Amino acid sequence: MTPTVAYAGMLALALQFGVSGAGLGQAGPRQSPAERRTALLRQAAKGTGAIPALCAALQDENLVVRRTAVRLLAEMGEPADAALAGALTNADVLVRRTALSSLCDPPSAEALPHLKTALQDPDSLLRLSAVNLAVQIDPRTAEVTALLEQARQDESSAVRDVAARALWPFFKETVSIRDRKDWDHDITVAQTIPLPKDGWRFKTDPNADGHLQKWYEAAYDDSTWETIAIESAWEEQGHTYDGVAWYRGSFDLPAKPECLAVELAFGAVDEIAWVWINGAYVGQHDLGTEGWNRPFALDVTRELKWGERNQITVRVHDSAYAGGIWKPVSIQVLQ
């Protein structure tokens, strides 16, 4: 039996026994909302036998009565799941939120039908709750992935961002050699090679799916992308845009010097950055909105091609204001 059918059966049973949101089965003058709520509390104290009455009260004209009913159902746990599943389409958004929270505690594969319903909800905050619950499901099955892909197309940028982050396949621990505790001597910058300021290619990615099109590959054809300079925010160059965008550039390197390591140093990127060198992922700078003006460096010792031309791709996410690689980028040779 599906949750919807079970819920309908409970409601019919409640009405059959004369339990309604208006009077909860008691004869006489119409009760006030406070009286109806008190009657619900009394019935709930008797245990799961009160579920039909609580189910019917979800249709009460008074929001306080409805919200009391869904809270009491949530406290009953699994026996009330069918009623709570029906409450996911209730006219009151707080009833829907309470029902979803209860049905997905803890988030699991069994909660997927409820999350699918919630992701169709007109309330963006409820959809945001649903996608945050979905990313907690472990293991990440194909069905969960499909649900997140659906959320990645949501009209709400907050919902899209949560889903996109959950689906993001690139991550690498990024600890500078200068911060490693296994080095017992000072690290110095023996040589700095600045990357070109001009001549970069730029493309916005409003659907956050450029990685699926492999925009990071060294051989990707970016000839149709716009030209942009770094060391200046993209909004300062006429791109009024918040979201994900990509930079692609190239630079030549001399013969390989003697060194302990080599790092790619960014003065700052507004706000979050993911970086590839010659098609290989080298790391990320992800401090959220706090990272917009923080310098960072990524180890590229193995990825660089000395004596040759190198390709660099930077994916940037900016949630507000300027956006982009707004300070210099350089190769630092460490000794």
Secondary structure, DSSP 8 states (H G I E B T S, - for coil): --HHHHHHHHHHHHHHTT--TTTTT--SS---HHHHHHHHHHHHTT-GGGHHHHHHHTT-SSHHHHHHHHHHHHHH-GGGHHHHHHHTT-SSHHHHHHHHHHHTSS--GGGHHHHHHHTT-S-HHHHHHHHHHHTT-SS--HHHHHHHHHHTT-SSHHHHHHHHHHH---------GGG-TT--S---EEEEEE--SS-EEEEE-TTS-GGGGTTTSTT---TTSEEE-SSS-SGGGT----EEEEEEEEEE--S----SEEEEEES-EESEEEEEETTEEEEEE--GGGGTT--EEEE-TTT--TTSEEEEEEEEEE-SSS-EE-S-EEEEEE-
